Amino acid sequence: MTLHTLSTTRSHGGTQGVCTHQSSVTGTEMTFSVFVPDHEHGARLPVVWYLSGLTCTHANVTEKGEYRKACAELGLIFVAPDTSPRGEDVADDPDGAYDFGLGAGFYVDATEEPYAKHYKMWSYITEELPGVIAEQFPIDMARQSIMGHSMGGHGALTIGLTYPDRFKAVSAFAPIVAPSQVPWGEKALGGYLGPDKSAWRKHDAVALIEDGARLPALLVDQGEADDFLTEQLKPSLLKSACERAGIDLTLRMQAGYDHSYYFISSFMEDHLRWHAARLG
Amino acid sequence: MTLHTLSTTRSHGGTQGVCTHQSSVTGTEMTFSVFVPDHEHGARLPVVWYLSGLTCTHANVTEKGEYRKACAELGLIFVAPDTSPRGEDVADDPDGAYDFGLGAGFYVDATEEPYAKHYKMWSYITEELPGVIAEQFPIDMARQSIMGHSMGGHGALTIGLTYPDRFKAVSAFAPIVAPSQVPWGEKALGGYLGPDKSAWRKHDAVALIEDGARLPALLVDQGEADDFLTEQLKPSLLKSACERAGIDLTLRMQAGYDHSYYFISSFMEDHLRWHAARLG
């Protein structure tokens, strides 16, 4: 596996990298960013996975997420993958909509054509990229955690719930908690996985919990001025599911905050400290 | 004076605003950003002016500067103006170069045509915008400070040296310290002010110090991996001038850091704390 380093930039007492590699899972070149704090020679650091939301690439959180200072202090490697395969032969939304296709992989392995060829973000994030990361960076793969925003919050929750032994901490900013029940998710899961809703349940955090998935704890921040709150995000569904399942959910409704990186960056440090405490 | 608010967004326990107004000085609509921390009703807060570098608008530092957390903690209003007039009838560099014209006002009042009509950034920043800010935001105008990056570091140094009683603190990231002696500055000062170099001296920090301008202290961070260090920035010229003048310059050469916001954001908090200590 050949990794191409597009850039490395010193920042906050560490190195911000941007890399590409040819993915055998998506069949495309994939880009991700990785921040590595300064560390002693031979040390292995825990890693925080950050999954981004609709329309984003690796670059949004890398530029606006304000995670580097806390990661440097806490000794956390921070990995931010892209949100979909990209390239000329990668099928997009037929109407070019922002909420499906390019920039909107929804962290599933598509089974429906024409998306099944490249849209394999579940396998990319859970299988291939961890191998790349483990090989190339000084990471202790026994200490991983995962977080994400919006569609990426959905990804973090579903991946975290599916691999509770792999991730020591799971948190989200304004996640899509029940995609099967909201327009964004109905479109995406229907488009990628087809009309049989039974196939959707393992890609729906609330359904996963209903079906028995468990985590010791979850941290979720949600802006109360988020335009997508009532139609697409519905954190109350996660709250109810966690209450029924005995999952220790800390759901913080943040007055006045919207869906943007102005919101995410405000609470990024809190999340990283919460992760660090669980990563040991 | 009518101020139009383009956006207000809650972030880090304050409000990030972006505003426009019709400038009578530049004859154009001007955009700036302003972060106002939460504060007690009736309180007046100190203000930090941030002047941006070549190619930037207000947006670069607003998105990537990582200043909001520290400003909220320290109770500092943070104002980031644009770097030039803009509009269809605003003359640009004849070749569309990045280092003159649009995005490159160099914080001077142009006297040369066709730039003299709109390029009045010195008067805009030192006269008109302070009036707008004072009228519209809860600022204690007796407590102002100024900082900037690259071309904006040049602006902060020259404005700070010209108005030592107005600004309680002056600092810079990778400033152009002696524009009369480097290609960026020779092109810009020549283009805006004409060939008579005596007119350049009040827009050259090193020349201002040589001509008697004084400040109690200066803080400058400079990345050692900055591609512009040896040809355009030349901090040693500032160091020598400050030594001769008895100005207490703290010049920190930062190993490995470049000219980007990855550098600026790494040391922004240090600068804001340095400013806050002097703003009282």
Interface residues (C-beta under 8 A of the other chain):
Chain A: T9 R10 S11 H12 G13 Q16 E63 K64 E66 R68 K69 G223 A225 G256 Y257 D258 S260 Y261 Y262 F263 S265 S266 E269
Chain B: T9 R10 S11 H12 G13 Q16 E63 K64 E66 R68 K69 G223 A225 G256 Y257 D258 S260 Y261 Y262 F263 S265 S266 E269
